[in-house]
Amino acid sequence: MSKTKVWTAETIAIGSELLLGGRMDTNSLFIADRLAACGVELRYKTIVGDDLSDIVAVLKTAARRARVVIITGGLGPTVDDLTREAVAQATGHRLGRRKAALDEMTARLAAWGRTPTKAQFRQAMIPAGAAILSNPVGTAPGFALNWKGTFFAALPGVPREMEPMFLDGVSPHLQAWMSSQKAIHATPMIRLVLHTSGVPESVVDQKLTGLLPKGSAIQLGIYASPLEVMVSLTGPETAPEPVTMTQLCDDARTRLGDIVYGEADDTMESVVGRLLTERQMTLALAESCTGGLIGHRLTQVPGSSAYVDRGIISYSNRAKVDLLGVSAELIARHGAVSAEVAAAMARGIRERSGVSVGLSVTGIAGPGGATETKPVGLVYVGLDGGPGDAMTKEFRFHGGDRAVIKQRSSQAALDLLRRWLIKKGCR
């Protein structure tokens, strides 16, 4: 599509830590989705370090090739937070301390029992003519500015501050500005997402071959991560299509079957939490190689206290014996990483806690601890729902470091629980 007929955008993430490996830019993913909903096509993503001249150069380049420029980061109080100065220098809009920005920052700090430091007063410096964007979470305000036919918005780099500021501040300012620019056509895009677990990207791709009609304006995306393979369908909100986005999503869900665990913003832990709630069941965990990661994920979900009873990190053999009642002889015979021990761990935690279901995991996360018969990545998950209702499953995770194996183990354990809970609901 021609740039003169559609809205184009660029995101600029500011911070040397993004270039040195200390942190990843995840803000652009959120921004891309929200821009698409407004009919703005993200064409460029730029990362620049904390150098004033570099930031100014990047801003000027962005203004030449995009109509919407969203900047994240560099709004803090320290000397390397240079976004305000860079925007002022690039656009020629003088910086000045704005009373509204200062008052809001002072009030928020006062609510925390603090007063602004000298350095924090810098955060109230805003380019002349810019609209102030309130920060409902932190102290640094953002701002929006129109310059030579380009819409600029500067937001904090912390996602929990950036996201509400974008939704409540940037979106209304952007849409109002777009409405005043009649020369460019805006085509709102919608995006439908399915989450799958337990199979590689190639299997998902094979199952979805031929999903899209020939010549369709809808785009199919398949994205792999250590936890899952995500499927997305993105297309114009009102485009004439042989089949609708909803119909295509339903077709994809049918093709993928039970490997689909959720959609939109679902996580595995939120889905498991809903199923436990619906079935009025409680859960206890016995974790070895995951070191409490499953419990952490589950308790990140609001309301999880209704179904998560307890968790034990039984990392050592002695802990498995003392806390879960696993037989020392069983461990000696089969090894701590075995189906037999996983089953005993799940049974032990269920019996001791009196919950509906016990879930266990034991494995070799590496890089050491492997043998010829038990390699790094070998993991066993145990589930016990009472007499006659127990299972174990073996997993072999390859190509990941210790952290990745722990992540995949936690996902596999939760997915086993998810499938068991679905079957319980069908009985």
C-alpha positions as CSV (number, residue, x, y, z in Angstrom):
1,M,0.0,0.0,0.0
2,S,1.2,3.5,-0.7
3,K,2.4,5.6,2.2
4,T,0.3,8.6,0.9
5,K,-2.9,6.6,1.3
6,V,-2.5,4.9,4.7
7,W,-1.4,6.0,8.1
8,T,2.2,4.9,8.8
9,A,3.9,4.8,12.2
10,E,7.3,4.3,13.8
11,T,8.1,3.3,17.4
12,I,11.4,4.5,18.9
13,A,12.6,2.8,22.1
14,I,15.2,4.9,23.9
15,G,17.7,3.4,26.3
16,S,21.3,2.0,26.0
17,E,20.3,-1.0,28.1
18,L,18.1,-2.1,25.1
19,L,21.3,-2.2,23.0
20,L,23.5,-3.8,25.6
21,G,21.4,-6.9,26.4
22,G,20.1,-5.8,29.7
23,R,16.5,-5.4,28.7
24,M,14.2,-6.2,25.8
25,D,11.8,-3.8,24.1
26,T,8.4,-5.3,24.5
27,N,6.5,-2.0,24.4
28,S,6.4,-2.0,20.6
29,L,4.3,-5.2,20.5
30,F,1.6,-3.5,22.6
31,I,1.8,-0.3,20.7
32,A,1.6,-2.1,17.3
33,D,-1.7,-3.8,18.3
34,R,-3.3,-0.5,19.5
35,L,-2.1,1.4,16.5
36,A,-3.6,-1.2,14.2
37,A,-7.0,-0.8,15.9
38,C,-6.8,2.9,15.0
39,G,-6.0,2.1,11.4
40,V,-2.3,3.0,11.7
41,E,0.2,0.7,10.1
42,L,3.5,0.2,12.1
43,R,6.2,0.3,9.4
44,Y,9.4,0.9,11.5
45,K,10.8,0.0,14.9
46,T,13.9,1.8,16.1
47,I,16.1,1.4,19.2
48,V,18.5,4.1,20.1
49,G,20.9,4.6,23.0
50,D,21.2,7.4,25.5
51,D,23.0,9.9,23.3
52,L,21.3,13.2,22.6
53,S,22.6,13.7,19.0
54,D,21.7,10.1,18.1
55,I,18.1,10.5,19.5
56,V,17.7,13.8,17.6
57,A,18.8,12.2,14.4
58,V,16.4,9.2,14.8
59,L,13.5,11.6,15.6
60,K,14.2,13.6,12.4
61,T,14.4,10.4,10.3
62,A,11.1,9.1,11.8
63,A,9.4,12.4,11.0
64,R,10.3,12.1,7.3
65,R,9.0,8.6,6.9
66,A,6.1,8.2,9.3
67,R,3.0,10.2,10.2
68,V,2.8,8.8,13.7
69,V,5.9,8.5,16.0
70,I,5.6,6.8,19.4
71,I,8.6,7.2,21.7
72,T,9.1,5.1,24.8
73,G,11.7,5.6,27.5
74,G,14.0,8.4,28.5
75,L,11.5,10.4,30.6
76,G,13.0,9.7,34.0
77,P,14.8,12.1,36.4
78,T,18.4,11.0,35.7
79,V,21.0,12.7,33.4
80,D,20.7,10.0,30.8
81,D,17.0,10.5,30.4
82,L,17.1,12.7,27.3
83,T,13.8,12.3,25.5
84,R,12.5,15.7,26.5
85,E,15.6,17.5,25.3
86,A,15.8,15.5,22.1
87,V,12.2,16.2,21.1
88,A,12.7,19.9,21.9
89,Q,15.9,20.1,19.8
90,A,14.5,18.1,16.9
91,T,11.3,20.1,16.6
92,G,12.5,23.5,17.8
93,H,9.9,23.6,20.6
94,R,11.4,25.1,23.7
95,L,11.4,23.2,26.9
96,G,9.6,24.7,29.9
97,R,8.5,23.6,33.3
98,R,4.7,23.0,33.2
99,K,2.7,23.6,36.4
100,A,0.2,20.9,35.6
101,A,2.9,18.3,35.2
102,L,4.7,19.4,38.3
103,D,1.5,19.5,40.4
104,E,0.5,16.0,39.3
105,M,4.0,14.6,40.1
106,T,4.1,16.3,43.5
107,A,0.7,15.0,44.4
108,R,1.6,11.4,43.5
109,L,4.8,11.6,45.5
110,A,3.0,13.1,48.4
111,A,0.5,10.1,48.4
112,W,3.6,7.9,48.7
113,G,4.9,10.0,51.6
114,R,7.7,11.6,49.5
115,T,8.6,15.0,48.1
116,P,10.2,15.6,44.7
117,T,14.0,15.6,44.6
118,K,15.9,18.2,42.6
119,A,16.4,15.7,39.8
120,Q,12.7,14.8,39.6
121,F,11.8,18.4,38.8
122,R,13.3,17.7,35.3
123,Q,10.3,15.4,34.7
124,A,8.0,18.5,34.6
125,M,9.9,20.0,31.7
126,I,7.7,19.7,28.6
127,P,8.1,21.0,25.0
128,A,6.1,24.1,24.3
129,G,2.8,23.4,22.7
130,A,2.7,19.7,23.7
131,A,-0.3,18.2,25.5
132,I,0.6,16.6,28.9
133,L,-0.2,12.9,29.2
134,S,-1.0,11.9,32.8
135,N,0.8,9.0,34.4
136,P,-1.7,7.1,36.5
137,V,1.0,4.8,37.9
138,G,4.3,6.6,38.1
139,T,5.7,10.1,38.4
140,A,7.0,10.9,34.9
141,P,4.3,12.5,32.7
142,G,4.3,11.9,29.0
143,F,3.4,14.4,26.2
144,A,1.9,14.5,22.7
145,L,3.0,17.0,20.1
146,N,2.2,17.8,16.4
147,W,5.1,18.9,14.3
148,K,5.1,19.4,10.5
149,G,2.4,16.9,9.9
150,T,3.7,14.3,12.2
151,F,2.1,13.2,15.5
152,F,4.7,12.6,18.3
153,A,3.9,11.0,21.6
154,A,6.5,10.3,24.3
155,L,5.8,7.7,27.0
156,P,7.7,6.1,29.9
157,G,9.6,2.9,29.1
158,V,8.1,0.9,32.0
159,P,5.3,-1.1,30.5
160,R,2.9,-0.8,33.5
161,E,3.2,3.0,33.1
162,M,3.3,3.1,29.3
163,E,0.2,1.0,28.6
164,P,-2.4,3.0,30.6
165,M,-0.9,6.2,29.3
166,F,-1.2,5.0,25.8
167,L,-4.8,3.9,26.2
168,D,-6.1,6.9,28.2
169,G,-3.8,9.6,26.8
170,V,-2.3,8.8,23.4
171,S,-5.3,7.1,21.8
172,P,-7.8,10.0,22.2
173,H,-5.3,12.6,21.1
174,L,-4.2,10.5,18.1
175,Q,-7.7,9.8,16.9
176,A,-8.7,13.4,17.2
177,W,-5.7,14.5,15.2
178,M,-6.3,11.8,12.6
179,S,-9.9,13.0,12.1
180,S,-8.5,16.5,11.3
181,Q,-6.2,15.1,8.6
182,K,-8.7,14.2,5.8
183,A,-6.2,13.5,3.1
184,I,-5.2,10.1,4.6
185,H,-7.5,7.0,4.7
186,A,-7.6,5.1,8.0
187,T,-8.5,1.4,7.9
188,P,-8.9,0.0,11.4
189,M,-7.4,-3.5,11.8
190,I,-8.6,-6.3,14.1
191,R,-6.5,-9.1,15.4
192,L,-7.7,-12.5,16.7
193,V,-5.3,-14.7,18.7
194,L,-5.2,-18.3,19.6
195,H,-2.7,-19.9,22.1
196,T,-1.5,-23.4,21.6
197,S,0.7,-25.6,23.8
198,G,2.5,-29.0,23.6
199,V,3.5,-29.1,19.9
200,P,6.2,-27.3,17.8
201,E,5.7,-24.5,15.4
202,S,5.9,-26.8,12.4
203,V,2.9,-28.9,13.5
204,V,0.8,-25.8,14.0
205,D,1.8,-24.5,10.5
206,Q,1.0,-27.9,9.0
207,K,-2.5,-28.0,10.6
208,L,-3.3,-24.5,9.3
209,T,-2.1,-25.0,5.7
210,G,-4.7,-23.7,3.3
211,L,-6.7,-21.8,6.0
212,L,-6.8,-18.5,4.2
213,P,-8.7,-18.1,1.0
214,K,-6.6,-17.1,-2.0
215,G,-6.2,-13.4,-2.3
216,S,-7.4,-12.7,1.2
217,A,-6.4,-9.4,2.9
218,I,-6.2,-11.3,6.2
219,Q,-2.7,-12.2,7.4
220,L,-1.9,-15.4,9.3
221,G,0.9,-15.2,11.9
222,I,2.5,-18.1,13.7
223,Y,4.9,-17.2,16.5
224,A,6.9,-19.6,18.7
225,S,8.2,-19.0,22.2
226,P,9.5,-21.2,25.0
227,L,6.0,-21.5,26.5
228,E,3.7,-21.8,23.4
229,V,3.0,-21.3,19.7
230,M,0.7,-18.3,19.2
231,V,-1.5,-18.0,16.1
232,S,-2.9,-14.6,15.0
233,L,-5.3,-13.5,12.3
234,T,-5.0,-9.8,11.4
235,G,-7.1,-8.0,8.8
236,P,-9.1,-4.9,8.0
237,E,-12.1,-4.4,10.2
238,T,-14.5,-4.0,7.3
239,A,-12.8,-5.6,4.3
240,P,-15.0,-7.6,2.0
241,E,-13.9,-11.2,2.4
242,P,-15.3,-14.6,1.3
243,V,-15.3,-15.6,5.0
244,T,-15.1,-13.4,8.1
245,M,-12.3,-13.2,10.6
246,T,-14.5,-15.0,13.2
247,Q,-15.2,-17.8,10.8
248,L,-11.5,-18.2,10.0
249,C,-10.7,-18.2,13.7
250,D,-13.3,-20.9,14.3
251,D,-11.9,-22.9,11.5
252,A,-8.4,-22.6,12.9
253,R,-9.6,-23.6,16.3
254,T,-11.2,-26.7,14.9
255,R,-8.1,-27.6,12.9
256,L,-5.8,-27.2,16.0
257,G,-8.1,-29.1,18.4
258,D,-7.2,-29.6,22.0
259,I,-3.7,-28.0,21.6
260,V,-5.5,-24.7,21.8
261,Y,-5.7,-23.6,25.4
262,G,-6.9,-20.0,25.1
263,E,-7.4,-16.9,23.1
264,A,-6.8,-13.2,23.2
265,D,-5.1,-12.3,26.5
266,D,-5.4,-15.7,28.1
267,T,-2.5,-17.3,29.8
268,M,-2.2,-21.0,30.7
269,E,-2.4,-20.1,34.4
270,S,-5.5,-18.0,34.0
271,V,-7.2,-20.8,32.0
272,V,-6.3,-23.4,34.6
273,G,-7.6,-21.0,37.3
274,R,-11.0,-20.7,35.5
275,L,-11.3,-24.4,35.2
276,L,-10.5,-25.0,38.9
277,T,-13.0,-22.4,39.9
278,E,-15.7,-23.8,37.6
279,R,-15.3,-27.3,39.0
280,Q,-14.9,-25.9,42.6
281,M,-11.6,-27.8,43.0
282,T,-8.5,-27.0,45.0
283,L,-4.8,-27.6,44.1
284,A,-1.6,-28.3,45.9
285,L,1.8,-28.4,44.2
286,A,5.0,-30.4,44.8
287,E,7.8,-28.8,42.7
288,S,11.4,-30.0,42.3
289,C,13.1,-28.7,39.2
290,T,10.7,-25.8,38.6
291,G,11.6,-24.4,42.1
292,G,8.2,-22.8,42.7
293,L,7.7,-21.4,39.2
294,I,4.3,-23.1,38.8
295,G,3.0,-21.7,42.1
296,H,4.3,-18.3,41.2
297,R,2.5,-18.3,37.8
298,L,-0.8,-19.5,39.3
299,T,-0.7,-16.9,42.1
300,Q,-0.1,-14.1,39.7
301,V,-3.8,-14.5,38.8
302,P,-6.2,-12.4,40.9
303,G,-8.5,-14.6,43.0
304,S,-6.1,-17.6,42.9
305,S,-6.4,-18.0,46.7
306,A,-9.7,-19.6,46.1
307,Y,-8.1,-22.7,44.4
308,V,-4.4,-22.7,45.2
309,D,-4.0,-24.3,48.7
310,R,-0.3,-24.7,49.0
311,G,3.0,-25.5,47.3
312,I,6.2,-27.3,48.4
313,I,9.6,-26.9,46.8
314,S,10.9,-30.4,47.4
315,Y,14.2,-29.9,45.7
316,S,16.3,-32.5,47.6
317,N,15.6,-36.2,48.1
318,R,15.3,-35.6,51.8
319,A,12.6,-33.0,51.2
320,K,10.7,-35.4,49.1
321,V,10.8,-38.0,51.9
322,D,10.2,-35.7,54.8
323,L,7.6,-33.4,53.3
324,L,5.8,-35.6,50.8
325,G,6.2,-39.1,52.2
326,V,8.0,-40.4,49.1
327,S,9.8,-43.7,50.0
328,A,13.5,-43.4,50.1
329,E,13.7,-46.9,48.7
330,L,11.6,-45.7,45.7
331,I,14.0,-42.9,45.1
332,A,17.0,-45.2,45.4
333,R,15.4,-47.7,43.0
334,H,14.1,-45.4,40.3
335,G,15.9,-42.1,40.9
336,A,14.4,-38.8,41.9
337,V,13.7,-38.0,38.2
338,S,11.3,-40.8,37.3
339,A,7.7,-41.4,36.7
340,E,7.4,-43.4,39.9
341,V,8.7,-40.5,42.1
342,A,6.6,-37.9,40.2
343,A,3.5,-40.0,41.0
344,A,4.5,-40.4,44.7
345,M,5.1,-36.7,45.0
346,A,1.6,-35.8,43.5
347,R,-0.1,-38.4,45.8
348,G,1.9,-37.2,48.8
349,I,1.0,-33.5,48.4
350,R,-2.7,-34.3,47.7
351,E,-3.0,-36.6,50.8
352,R,-1.2,-34.2,53.1
353,S,-3.2,-31.1,52.1
354,G,-6.6,-32.7,51.5
355,V,-7.1,-30.9,48.2
356,S,-8.9,-32.0,45.1
357,V,-5.8,-32.6,43.0
358,G,-2.0,-32.7,43.6
359,L,0.4,-31.7,40.8
360,S,4.1,-32.5,40.8
361,V,7.2,-32.0,38.6
362,T,10.7,-33.4,38.8
363,G,13.4,-33.2,36.2
364,I,16.9,-32.3,35.1
365,A,17.1,-28.6,34.3
366,G,20.9,-28.7,33.7
367,P,23.5,-27.9,32.7
368,G,24.8,-30.7,35.1
369,G,23.1,-33.7,36.7
370,A,22.5,-35.7,33.5
371,T,23.4,-39.3,32.9
372,E,23.5,-41.5,29.8
373,T,19.9,-42.6,30.4
374,K,18.6,-39.3,31.9
375,P,19.7,-36.3,29.8
376,V,19.2,-32.6,30.5
377,G,15.6,-31.7,29.8
378,L,14.1,-35.0,31.0
379,V,11.1,-34.0,33.1
380,Y,8.2,-36.0,34.7
381,V,4.9,-34.5,35.7
382,G,2.6,-36.3,38.1
383,L,-1.1,-35.6,38.8
384,D,-3.2,-37.2,41.5
385,G,-6.9,-36.7,41.8
386,G,-7.5,-39.5,44.3
387,P,-7.5,-43.3,44.2
388,G,-7.8,-44.6,40.6
389,D,-7.4,-41.1,39.2
390,A,-3.7,-40.5,38.7
391,M,-1.3,-40.1,35.8
392,T,2.3,-39.3,35.0
393,K,3.8,-38.0,31.7
394,E,7.4,-37.8,30.5
395,F,8.7,-34.8,28.6
396,R,12.1,-34.3,26.9
397,F,12.9,-30.6,26.3
398,H,15.7,-29.8,24.0
399,G,17.6,-26.7,22.8
400,G,17.1,-24.6,25.9
401,D,19.1,-23.4,28.9
402,R,18.1,-24.0,32.5
403,A,15.6,-21.1,32.6
404,V,13.9,-22.3,29.4
405,I,13.6,-25.9,30.6
406,K,12.0,-24.6,33.8
407,Q,9.5,-22.5,31.8
408,R,8.6,-25.4,29.5
409,S,8.3,-27.7,32.5
410,S,5.9,-25.4,34.2
411,Q,3.8,-25.0,31.0
412,A,3.7,-28.7,30.5
413,A,2.6,-29.4,34.0
414,L,-0.2,-26.8,33.8
415,D,-1.3,-28.1,30.4
416,L,-1.6,-31.6,31.8
417,L,-3.7,-30.2,34.6
418,R,-5.8,-28.3,32.1
419,R,-6.6,-31.3,30.0
420,W,-7.4,-33.4,33.1
421,L,-9.8,-30.6,34.3
422,I,-11.6,-30.5,31.0
423,K,-12.2,-34.3,31.1
424,K,-13.5,-34.0,34.6
425,G,-16.0,-31.4,33.4
426,C,-17.2,-33.7,30.6
427,R,-18.0,-36.6,33.0
